[in-house]
Amino acid sequence: MGMPAKDQPMRDRIIHALETSLAAGNIPGAVVTIGNSAGTLVEAAVGSKGPGGPPLNQDDLFQIASMTKAIASVAAMQLVEQGRLAFDDDLAPLLPALANPQVLEGFDETGKPVLRPAAGPITLRQLLTHTSGFGYEFMSAELTQWRLHNPANPGTLASLNQPLLADPGTAWIYGISTDWVGQAVEAVSGMRLGEWLARHVTGPLGMTETTFAFDDGIKARLTPLHARTPDGGLMPFPVHFGGGENAEYHGAGGGLISTARDYLKFCRMILNGGTLNGARILKAETVAMMATNQVPMPAGRMSTNMPGLSTDFDLFPMMDCGWGLGFLINPETGPDGRAPGTLAWAGIANSYYWIDRASDIAGVVCMQHLPFGEPAAVDVLRAVERAVYADQTRLELD
């Protein structure tokens, strides 16, 4: 599959790890890419596109869902570099929908939502760090109940208009914040988000397969999404996280389709301090800022309101993780090898990446099934990570 491995022993370890962990978890397949600042080290595709499907290939398309967030965050940081977006200004003049934000306090005895004005405005820094107060319906019973009173279809701009769950800047809550980052990029640039990315991020990086499009050509190459059934099997679950062909906006929070090969180019750009193959995407100091924890509270812990979509998720329960400008940051060495300060996140259909700047290594692991974070899927990620770091001699400090 793809180019010969620069690191054949690592590739052999990864193939073995995938074959073992996928079979153990009843997961049909996965595509993995591993690289460093100099290039791609390993490409591996094991298994099939869904149960009984054709073999997975290195260039198969995946809905990368929330792995979109880091790419959209880079776009916003380009505009910060240009002085066109400011971190800590009220975004309401730019995005009138964010004026006078309301916090959902609860519901009255008739079940009607009770709202109060938020204590302050919403800023770009808060949106990039998931401290704006915005949540996700699938993680919040309160937002789900609120939505019953304020219906909106997925993929519509109306679906982004929802109350906050906490005052801006007071809590880490995973949610639609990054979708609003995308709206800010569009408002400042006068372009659709996908156009900005094609001109300034994915295009210069050679990420030719990364797109918000959802046409017949894309659908034909897309790895089909599946969902776990009560008996542990998988059933087709034909949902597009970008809102389908009629989506009213490019979802910066989860709308991109990509390949493991393409996403590794993005990760390697971050490893390289903002540049890849002669294309300067960000200044080195901007990447350093994005890779620095921005939040005083533990980040990355999420509970679910819809177990069919997501588990309760915490990648590193043994430590309090931080959040940079677009990434989860582990403050201590991870249990499977990643160094302190590694940047990471994931997509809801069990796609994962990590960018370990200290060790000069990045990895992408793409699966395509729900629920997010199921132990079997995390086991695949962990097995791959152990295979990557297996030959790194590390000083064990007690």
C-alpha positions as a Markdown table, in Angstrom:
| # | Residue | x | y | z |
|---|---|---|---|---|
| 1 | Met | 0.0 | 0.0 | 0.0 |
| 2 | Gly | 1.5 | 3.3 | -1.0 |
| 3 | Met | 5.2 | 4.1 | -0.8 |
| 4 | Pro | 7.7 | 1.7 | 0.7 |
| 5 | Ala | 8.2 | 2.3 | 4.4 |
| 6 | Lys | 11.2 | 4.4 | 5.4 |
| 7 | Asp | 11.1 | 2.5 | 8.7 |
| 8 | Gln | 10.3 | -1.1 | 7.8 |
| 9 | Pro | 10.7 | -2.5 | 11.4 |
| 10 | Met | 8.2 | 0.1 | 12.6 |
| 11 | Arg | 5.8 | -0.7 | 9.8 |
| 12 | Asp | 6.0 | -4.4 | 10.7 |
| 13 | Arg | 5.2 | -3.6 | 14.3 |
| 14 | Ile | 2.3 | -1.4 | 13.3 |
| 15 | Ile | 0.8 | -4.0 | 11.0 |
| 16 | His | 1.0 | -6.6 | 13.7 |
| 17 | Ala | -0.6 | -4.2 | 16.2 |
| 18 | Leu | -3.4 | -3.4 | 13.8 |
| 19 | Glu | -4.1 | -7.0 | 12.9 |
| 20 | Thr | -4.3 | -8.0 | 16.6 |
| 21 | Ser | -6.2 | -5.0 | 18.0 |
| 22 | Leu | -8.7 | -4.8 | 15.1 |
| 23 | Ala | -9.6 | -8.5 | 15.4 |
| 24 | Ala | -9.9 | -8.2 | 19.2 |
| 25 | Gly | -12.2 | -5.2 | 18.9 |
| 26 | Asn | -14.4 | -6.5 | 16.1 |
| 27 | Ile | -13.4 | -3.4 | 14.0 |
| 28 | Pro | -13.2 | -4.0 | 10.3 |
| 29 | Gly | -10.1 | -1.9 | 9.4 |
| 30 | Ala | -7.9 | 1.1 | 9.9 |
| 31 | Val | -5.5 | 3.2 | 7.9 |
| 32 | Val | -2.4 | 4.6 | 9.7 |
| 33 | Thr | 0.3 | 7.1 | 8.7 |
| 34 | Ile | 3.3 | 7.9 | 10.7 |
| 35 | Gly | 5.9 | 10.7 | 9.9 |
| 36 | Asn | 8.5 | 13.0 | 11.3 |
| 37 | Ser | 9.6 | 16.5 | 10.2 |
| 38 | Ala | 11.6 | 15.0 | 7.4 |
| 39 | Gly | 9.0 | 12.9 | 5.8 |
| 40 | Thr | 6.6 | 9.9 | 5.9 |
| 41 | Leu | 7.9 | 6.9 | 7.8 |
| 42 | Val | 5.1 | 4.4 | 7.5 |
| 43 | Glu | 1.8 | 4.0 | 5.6 |
| 44 | Ala | -0.3 | 1.0 | 6.6 |
| 45 | Ala | -3.9 | -0.1 | 5.7 |
| 46 | Val | -5.3 | -3.2 | 7.3 |
| 47 | Gly | -8.8 | -4.7 | 7.0 |
| 48 | Ser | -11.8 | -3.7 | 5.0 |
| 49 | Lys | -14.2 | -0.8 | 4.4 |
| 50 | Gly | -16.9 | -2.0 | 6.8 |
| 51 | Pro | -17.7 | -5.7 | 7.6 |
| 52 | Gly | -17.4 | -7.8 | 4.4 |
| 53 | Gly | -16.4 | -4.7 | 2.4 |
| 54 | Pro | -13.5 | -4.2 | -0.1 |
| 55 | Pro | -10.0 | -3.9 | 1.3 |
| 56 | Leu | -9.1 | -0.5 | 2.8 |
| 57 | Asn | -6.5 | 1.5 | 0.9 |
| 58 | Gln | -4.1 | 4.3 | 1.9 |
| 59 | Asp | -6.0 | 6.9 | -0.2 |
| 60 | Asp | -9.5 | 6.0 | 1.0 |
| 61 | Leu | -11.5 | 8.9 | 2.2 |
| 62 | Phe | -12.7 | 9.3 | 5.8 |
| 63 | Gln | -15.0 | 11.7 | 7.5 |
| 64 | Ile | -12.4 | 13.2 | 9.9 |
| 65 | Ala | -15.1 | 15.1 | 11.8 |
| 66 | Ser | -13.5 | 16.9 | 14.8 |
| 67 | Met | -10.0 | 16.5 | 13.3 |
| 68 | Thr | -11.3 | 19.5 | 11.2 |
| 69 | Lys | -11.0 | 21.7 | 14.3 |
| 70 | Ala | -7.2 | 21.9 | 14.3 |
| 71 | Ile | -7.2 | 22.8 | 10.6 |
| 72 | Ala | -9.8 | 25.6 | 11.1 |
| 73 | Ser | -7.9 | 26.8 | 14.1 |
| 74 | Val | -4.8 | 27.2 | 11.9 |
| 75 | Ala | -6.8 | 29.3 | 9.5 |
| 76 | Ala | -7.9 | 31.6 | 12.3 |
| 77 | Met | -4.3 | 31.9 | 13.6 |
| 78 | Gln | -3.2 | 33.0 | 10.1 |
| 79 | Leu | -5.7 | 35.9 | 10.4 |
| 80 | Val | -4.4 | 36.7 | 13.9 |
| 81 | Glu | -0.9 | 36.9 | 12.4 |
| 82 | Gln | -2.2 | 39.3 | 9.8 |
| 83 | Gly | -3.8 | 41.5 | 12.4 |
| 84 | Arg | -7.3 | 40.8 | 11.0 |
| 85 | Leu | -8.5 | 38.8 | 14.0 |
| 86 | Ala | -7.8 | 39.6 | 17.7 |
| 87 | Phe | -7.7 | 37.0 | 20.5 |
| 88 | Asp | -9.5 | 38.8 | 23.2 |
| 89 | Asp | -11.9 | 41.2 | 21.5 |
| 90 | Asp | -15.6 | 40.8 | 21.7 |
| 91 | Leu | -16.5 | 39.0 | 18.5 |
| 92 | Ala | -20.1 | 40.5 | 18.4 |
| 93 | Pro | -19.1 | 43.4 | 16.0 |
| 94 | Leu | -17.8 | 40.8 | 13.6 |
| 95 | Leu | -20.5 | 38.1 | 14.3 |
| 96 | Pro | -23.7 | 39.8 | 15.4 |
| 97 | Ala | -25.2 | 36.4 | 16.3 |
| 98 | Leu | -22.7 | 36.3 | 19.2 |
| 99 | Ala | -24.0 | 39.6 | 20.7 |
| 100 | Asn | -25.7 | 39.4 | 24.1 |
| 101 | Pro | -25.0 | 35.7 | 24.7 |
| 102 | Gln | -27.4 | 33.9 | 27.0 |
| 103 | Val | -26.6 | 31.2 | 29.6 |
| 104 | Leu | -29.1 | 28.3 | 30.0 |
| 105 | Glu | -29.8 | 28.1 | 33.7 |
| 106 | Gly | -32.3 | 25.3 | 33.5 |
| 107 | Phe | -36.0 | 24.9 | 32.9 |
| 108 | Asp | -39.1 | 26.2 | 34.7 |
| 109 | Glu | -42.0 | 24.0 | 36.0 |
| 110 | Thr | -43.6 | 24.0 | 32.6 |
| 111 | Gly | -40.3 | 22.8 | 31.0 |
| 112 | Lys | -39.6 | 26.1 | 29.3 |
| 113 | Pro | -35.9 | 27.1 | 29.2 |
| 114 | Val | -34.7 | 29.7 | 31.7 |
| 115 | Leu | -32.0 | 32.0 | 30.3 |
| 116 | Arg | -29.9 | 34.8 | 31.8 |
| 117 | Pro | -27.4 | 37.2 | 30.2 |
| 118 | Ala | -23.8 | 35.9 | 30.2 |
| 119 | Ala | -21.4 | 37.7 | 32.4 |
| 120 | Gly | -19.2 | 38.8 | 29.5 |
| 121 | Pro | -18.6 | 38.7 | 25.7 |
| 122 | Ile | -17.3 | 35.8 | 23.7 |
| 123 | Thr | -13.8 | 36.0 | 22.3 |
| 124 | Leu | -11.7 | 34.1 | 19.7 |
| 125 | Arg | -9.4 | 32.8 | 22.4 |
| 126 | Gln | -12.4 | 31.3 | 24.2 |
| 127 | Leu | -13.7 | 29.7 | 21.0 |
| 128 | Leu | -10.3 | 28.2 | 20.2 |
| 129 | Thr | -10.0 | 26.7 | 23.7 |
| 130 | His | -13.5 | 25.5 | 24.2 |
| 131 | Thr | -14.0 | 27.9 | 27.1 |
| 132 | Ser | -16.8 | 30.0 | 25.4 |
| 133 | Gly | -19.5 | 28.1 | 27.2 |
| 134 | Phe | -20.9 | 26.6 | 24.0 |
| 135 | Gly | -21.6 | 22.8 | 24.2 |
| 136 | Tyr | -22.8 | 20.0 | 22.0 |
| 137 | Glu | -26.3 | 18.6 | 22.1 |
| 138 | Phe | -25.0 | 15.0 | 22.0 |
| 139 | Met | -23.1 | 15.7 | 25.2 |
| 140 | Ser | -25.7 | 17.8 | 27.0 |
| 141 | Ala | -29.2 | 16.7 | 28.1 |
| 142 | Glu | -30.0 | 20.4 | 28.8 |
| 143 | Leu | -29.1 | 21.5 | 25.3 |
| 144 | Thr | -31.1 | 18.6 | 23.9 |
| 145 | Gln | -34.1 | 19.7 | 25.9 |
| 146 | Trp | -33.6 | 23.3 | 24.8 |
| 147 | Arg | -33.5 | 22.3 | 21.2 |
| 148 | Leu | -36.9 | 20.7 | 21.5 |
| 149 | His | -38.2 | 24.2 | 22.1 |
| 150 | Asn | -36.0 | 25.7 | 19.3 |
| 151 | Pro | -35.8 | 23.2 | 16.5 |
| 152 | Ala | -33.2 | 23.5 | 13.8 |
| 153 | Asn | -31.9 | 21.0 | 11.2 |
| 154 | Pro | -28.2 | 19.9 | 11.3 |
| 155 | Gly | -26.1 | 21.8 | 8.8 |
| 156 | Thr | -28.2 | 24.9 | 9.0 |
| 157 | Leu | -26.9 | 28.2 | 10.4 |
| 158 | Ala | -29.8 | 28.1 | 12.8 |
| 159 | Ser | -28.3 | 25.0 | 14.4 |
| 160 | Leu | -25.4 | 27.1 | 15.6 |
| 161 | Asn | -27.6 | 29.5 | 17.5 |
| 162 | Gln | -27.8 | 28.0 | 21.0 |
| 163 | Pro | -27.4 | 29.3 | 24.6 |
| 164 | Leu | -24.2 | 28.8 | 26.6 |
| 165 | Leu | -23.9 | 26.3 | 29.4 |
| 166 | Ala | -21.5 | 28.5 | 31.4 |
| 167 | Asp | -20.3 | 32.1 | 31.4 |
| 168 | Pro | -17.5 | 32.7 | 28.8 |
| 169 | Gly | -14.0 | 31.9 | 30.2 |
| 170 | Thr | -15.2 | 29.9 | 33.2 |
| 171 | Ala | -15.4 | 26.3 | 32.2 |
| 172 | Trp | -13.9 | 23.9 | 29.6 |
| 173 | Ile | -16.9 | 22.6 | 27.6 |
| 174 | Tyr | -16.5 | 20.8 | 24.3 |
| 175 | Gly | -18.9 | 22.0 | 21.7 |
| 176 | Ile | -19.7 | 24.2 | 18.7 |
| 177 | Ser | -17.1 | 26.8 | 19.5 |
| 178 | Thr | -14.9 | 25.8 | 16.6 |
| 179 | Asp | -17.8 | 26.2 | 14.2 |
| 180 | Trp | -18.0 | 29.8 | 15.3 |
| 181 | Val | -14.2 | 30.1 | 14.7 |
| 182 | Gly | -15.0 | 29.1 | 11.1 |
| 183 | Gln | -17.7 | 31.8 | 10.9 |
| 184 | Ala | -15.2 | 34.3 | 12.1 |
| 185 | Val | -12.7 | 33.3 | 9.4 |
| 186 | Glu | -15.4 | 33.7 | 6.8 |
| 187 | Ala | -16.6 | 37.1 | 8.1 |
| 188 | Val | -13.1 | 38.5 | 8.1 |
| 189 | Ser | -11.8 | 37.0 | 4.8 |
| 190 | Gly | -15.0 | 37.3 | 2.8 |
| 191 | Met | -14.5 | 33.7 | 1.6 |
| 192 | Arg | -16.1 | 30.4 | 2.4 |
| 193 | Leu | -13.9 | 28.5 | 4.9 |
| 194 | Gly | -13.1 | 25.8 | 2.3 |
| 195 | Glu | -11.9 | 28.5 | -0.1 |
| 196 | Trp | -9.6 | 30.0 | 2.6 |
| 197 | Leu | -8.2 | 26.6 | 3.4 |
| 198 | Ala | -7.6 | 25.7 | -0.2 |
| 199 | Arg | -5.7 | 29.0 | -0.8 |
| 200 | His | -3.8 | 29.2 | 2.5 |
| 201 | Val | -3.7 | 25.8 | 4.3 |
| 202 | Thr | -4.7 | 22.6 | 2.6 |
| 203 | Gly | -3.7 | 23.8 | -0.9 |
| 204 | Pro | -0.2 | 24.9 | -0.1 |
| 205 | Leu | 0.3 | 21.7 | 2.0 |
| 206 | Gly | -0.7 | 19.6 | -1.0 |
| 207 | Met | -3.7 | 18.2 | 0.9 |
| 208 | Thr | -5.6 | 17.6 | -2.4 |
| 209 | Glu | -8.0 | 15.1 | -0.9 |
| 210 | Thr | -9.2 | 17.3 | 2.0 |
| 211 | Thr | -12.6 | 18.9 | 1.2 |
| 212 | Phe | -16.0 | 20.1 | 2.5 |
| 213 | Ala | -17.6 | 18.8 | -0.7 |
| 214 | Phe | -20.1 | 15.9 | -0.5 |
| 215 | Asp | -20.9 | 15.0 | -4.1 |
| 216 | Asp | -21.3 | 11.7 | -5.8 |
| 217 | Gly | -17.6 | 11.4 | -6.6 |
| 218 | Ile | -16.7 | 11.9 | -2.9 |
| 219 | Lys | -19.4 | 9.5 | -1.7 |
| 220 | Ala | -18.2 | 6.8 | -4.1 |
| 221 | Arg | -14.7 | 6.9 | -2.4 |
| 222 | Leu | -15.9 | 7.5 | 1.2 |
| 223 | Thr | -15.2 | 4.7 | 3.7 |
| 224 | Pro | -18.8 | 3.9 | 4.9 |
| 225 | Leu | -19.7 | 4.9 | 8.4 |
| 226 | His | -20.9 | 2.2 | 10.8 |
| 227 | Ala | -22.4 | 2.1 | 14.3 |
| 228 | Arg | -22.0 | -0.5 | 17.0 |
| 229 | Thr | -25.1 | -2.6 | 17.6 |
| 230 | Pro | -26.2 | -4.0 | 21.0 |
| 231 | Asp | -24.8 | -7.4 | 20.1 |
| 232 | Gly | -21.4 | -5.9 | 19.4 |
| 233 | Gly | -21.7 | -6.0 | 15.6 |
| 234 | Leu | -21.7 | -3.1 | 13.2 |
| 235 | Met | -24.5 | -1.7 | 11.1 |
| 236 | Pro | -24.3 | 0.9 | 8.3 |
| 237 | Phe | -24.9 | 4.4 | 9.7 |
| 238 | Pro | -25.1 | 6.7 | 6.6 |
| 239 | Val | -24.6 | 10.2 | 8.3 |
| 240 | His | -22.5 | 13.1 | 7.0 |
| 241 | Phe | -21.1 | 15.1 | 9.8 |
| 242 | Gly | -20.9 | 18.2 | 7.5 |
| 243 | Gly | -24.7 | 18.4 | 7.3 |
| 244 | Gly | -25.1 | 16.6 | 3.9 |
| 245 | Glu | -25.1 | 18.1 | 0.5 |
| 246 | Asn | -27.4 | 20.9 | 1.5 |
| 247 | Ala | -25.3 | 22.2 | 4.4 |
| 248 | Glu | -25.6 | 26.0 | 4.7 |
| 249 | Tyr | -22.1 | 26.4 | 6.0 |
| 250 | His | -18.7 | 24.8 | 6.0 |
| 251 | Gly | -18.5 | 23.1 | 9.4 |
| 252 | Ala | -15.2 | 24.1 | 11.0 |
| 253 | Gly | -16.0 | 21.8 | 13.9 |
| 254 | Gly | -16.4 | 18.6 | 11.9 |
| 255 | Gly | -17.2 | 19.0 | 8.2 |
| 256 | Leu | -14.0 | 17.9 | 6.4 |
| 257 | Ile | -13.4 | 14.7 | 4.5 |
| 258 | Ser | -9.8 | 13.7 | 4.2 |
| 259 | Thr | -7.3 | 10.8 | 4.0 |
| 260 | Ala | -4.8 | 9.6 | 6.6 |
| 261 | Arg | -2.0 | 10.6 | 4.1 |
| 262 | Asp | -3.3 | 14.1 | 3.7 |
| 263 | Tyr | -3.8 | 14.7 | 7.5 |
| 264 | Leu | -0.2 | 13.6 | 8.1 |
| 265 | Lys | 0.9 | 16.5 | 5.9 |
| 266 | Phe | -0.9 | 18.9 | 8.3 |
| 267 | Cys | 0.6 | 17.2 | 11.3 |
| 268 | Arg | 4.1 | 17.4 | 9.8 |
| 269 | Met | 3.6 | 21.1 | 9.1 |
| 270 | Ile | 3.0 | 21.6 | 12.9 |
| 271 | Leu | 6.1 | 19.4 | 13.7 |
| 272 | Asn | 8.1 | 21.6 | 11.4 |
| 273 | Gly | 7.1 | 24.8 | 13.2 |
| 274 | Gly | 4.6 | 26.0 | 10.6 |
| 275 | Thr | 6.2 | 25.0 | 7.3 |
| 276 | Leu | 6.2 | 22.0 | 4.9 |
| 277 | Asn | 8.0 | 21.5 | 1.6 |
| 278 | Gly | 8.7 | 25.2 | 1.3 |
| 279 | Ala | 5.2 | 26.4 | 2.1 |
| 280 | Arg | 5.0 | 28.6 | 5.2 |
| 281 | Ile | 1.6 | 28.2 | 6.8 |
| 282 | Leu | 2.3 | 29.8 | 10.2 |
| 283 | Lys | 5.2 | 31.5 | 11.9 |
| 284 | Ala | 7.1 | 29.3 | 14.3 |
| 285 | Glu | 6.2 | 31.5 | 17.2 |
| 286 | Thr | 2.5 | 31.0 | 16.3 |
| 287 | Val | 2.8 | 27.3 | 16.4 |
| 288 | Ala | 4.6 | 27.5 | 19.8 |
| 289 | Met | 1.7 | 29.6 | 21.1 |
| 290 | Met | -0.9 | 27.1 | 19.7 |
| 291 | Ala | 1.1 | 24.3 | 21.5 |
| 292 | Thr | 1.0 | 26.1 | 24.9 |
| 293 | Asn | -1.7 | 25.3 | 27.4 |
| 294 | Gln | -4.2 | 28.2 | 27.5 |
| 295 | Val | -6.7 | 27.0 | 30.2 |
| 296 | Pro | -6.5 | 26.8 | 34.0 |
| 297 | Met | -9.0 | 24.0 | 34.3 |
| 298 | Pro | -8.5 | 20.3 | 33.2 |
| 299 | Ala | -9.5 | 19.8 | 29.5 |
| 300 | Gly | -10.5 | 16.9 | 27.4 |
| 301 | Arg | -13.0 | 15.2 | 29.7 |
| 302 | Met | -16.4 | 14.7 | 28.2 |
| 303 | Ser | -19.6 | 13.0 | 29.2 |
| 304 | Thr | -22.1 | 11.7 | 26.7 |
| 305 | Asn | -25.8 | 12.3 | 26.4 |
| 306 | Met | -26.1 | 9.9 | 23.4 |
| 307 | Pro | -24.1 | 6.7 | 24.1 |
| 308 | Gly | -24.7 | 5.4 | 20.5 |
| 309 | Leu | -22.6 | 8.4 | 19.2 |
| 310 | Ser | -20.0 | 8.7 | 21.9 |
| 311 | Thr | -18.8 | 7.2 | 25.1 |
| 312 | Asp | -17.8 | 9.2 | 28.2 |
| 313 | Phe | -14.3 | 10.2 | 27.0 |
| 314 | Asp | -11.0 | 10.9 | 28.7 |
| 315 | Leu | -7.9 | 9.9 | 26.8 |
| 316 | Phe | -5.6 | 10.4 | 29.9 |
| 317 | Pro | -7.6 | 9.8 | 33.1 |
| 318 | Met | -4.3 | 9.6 | 35.0 |
| 319 | Met | -3.5 | 13.3 | 34.4 |
| 320 | Asp | -5.1 | 16.7 | 34.0 |
| 321 | Cys | -4.6 | 17.7 | 30.4 |
| 322 | Gly | -4.5 | 21.2 | 29.0 |
| 323 | Trp | -5.8 | 22.7 | 25.8 |
| 324 | Gly | -3.9 | 24.9 | 23.4 |
| 325 | Leu | -5.2 | 26.9 | 20.5 |
| 326 | Gly | -6.9 | 23.9 | 18.9 |
| 327 | Phe | -5.3 | 20.9 | 20.6 |
| 328 | Leu | -5.4 | 18.6 | 23.6 |
| 329 | Ile | -2.0 | 18.7 | 25.4 |
| 330 | Asn | -0.8 | 16.0 | 27.8 |
| 331 | Pro | 1.4 | 17.4 | 30.5 |
| 332 | Glu | 3.1 | 14.1 | 31.4 |
| 333 | Thr | 4.4 | 11.3 | 29.3 |
| 334 | Gly | 1.5 | 9.3 | 27.9 |
| 335 | Pro | 1.2 | 5.6 | 28.9 |
| 336 | Asp | 2.0 | 4.5 | 25.4 |
| 337 | Gly | 5.0 | 6.7 | 24.6 |
| 338 | Arg | 4.0 | 10.2 | 23.5 |
| 339 | Ala | 6.1 | 12.8 | 25.2 |
| 340 | Pro | 4.8 | 15.6 | 27.5 |
| 341 | Gly | 3.5 | 18.5 | 25.5 |
| 342 | Thr | 2.2 | 16.3 | 22.6 |
| 343 | Leu | -0.7 | 17.8 | 20.7 |
| 344 | Ala | -3.7 | 15.6 | 19.9 |
| 345 | Trp | -7.3 | 15.2 | 19.2 |
| 346 | Ala | -9.8 | 13.0 | 17.3 |
| 347 | Gly | -12.9 | 12.7 | 15.2 |
| 348 | Ile | -16.2 | 11.2 | 16.4 |
| 349 | Ala | -16.0 | 8.3 | 14.0 |
| 350 | Asn | -12.8 | 7.1 | 15.8 |
| 351 | Ser | -10.1 | 8.8 | 13.9 |
| 352 | Tyr | -7.2 | 10.0 | 16.0 |
| 353 | Tyr | -3.9 | 12.0 | 15.6 |
| 354 | Trp | -1.0 | 13.0 | 17.7 |
| 355 | Ile | 1.8 | 15.5 | 17.1 |
| 356 | Asp | 4.8 | 14.8 | 19.4 |
| 357 | Arg | 7.2 | 17.7 | 18.8 |
| 358 | Ala | 9.7 | 16.6 | 21.5 |
| 359 | Ser | 10.1 | 13.2 | 19.8 |
| 360 | Asp | 9.7 | 14.6 | 16.3 |
| 361 | Ile | 7.0 | 12.1 | 15.4 |
| 362 | Ala | 3.3 | 12.4 | 14.4 |
| 363 | Gly | 0.7 | 9.7 | 13.8 |
| 364 | Val | -2.8 | 9.5 | 12.2 |
| 365 | Val | -5.1 | 6.5 | 12.9 |
| 366 | Cys | -8.4 | 6.4 | 10.9 |
| 367 | Met | -11.3 | 4.2 | 11.6 |
| 368 | Gln | -14.9 | 4.9 | 10.7 |
| 369 | His | -17.4 | 3.7 | 13.2 |
| 370 | Leu | -19.4 | 4.9 | 16.3 |
| 371 | Pro | -19.5 | 5.2 | 19.2 |
| 372 | Phe | -16.5 | 7.5 | 19.6 |
| 373 | Gly | -14.0 | 6.5 | 22.2 |
| 374 | Glu | -15.2 | 2.9 | 22.6 |
| 375 | Pro | -12.5 | 1.0 | 24.5 |
| 376 | Ala | -11.9 | -1.3 | 21.4 |
| 377 | Ala | -11.1 | 1.7 | 19.2 |
| 378 | Val | -8.9 | 3.4 | 21.8 |
| 379 | Asp | -7.1 | 0.1 | 22.1 |
| 380 | Val | -6.2 | 0.3 | 18.4 |
| 381 | Leu | -4.8 | 3.8 | 18.8 |
| 382 | Arg | -2.8 | 2.7 | 21.9 |
| 383 | Ala | -1.5 | -0.4 | 20.1 |
| 384 | Val | -0.3 | 1.7 | 17.2 |
| 385 | Glu | 1.3 | 4.3 | 19.5 |
| 386 | Arg | 3.2 | 1.6 | 21.4 |
| 387 | Ala | 4.4 | 0.2 | 18.0 |
| 388 | Val | 5.7 | 3.6 | 17.0 |
| 389 | Tyr | 7.6 | 4.2 | 20.2 |
| 390 | Ala | 8.8 | 0.6 | 20.8 |
| 391 | Asp | 12.4 | 1.2 | 19.7 |
| 392 | Gln | 12.8 | 4.6 | 21.4 |
| 393 | Thr | 15.1 | 4.1 | 24.4 |
| 394 | Arg | 13.7 | 6.3 | 27.1 |
| 395 | Leu | 15.2 | 7.2 | 30.4 |
| 396 | Glu | 12.6 | 6.0 | 33.0 |
| 397 | Leu | 12.6 | 8.5 | 35.8 |
| 398 | Asp | 10.8 | 7.3 | 39.0 |
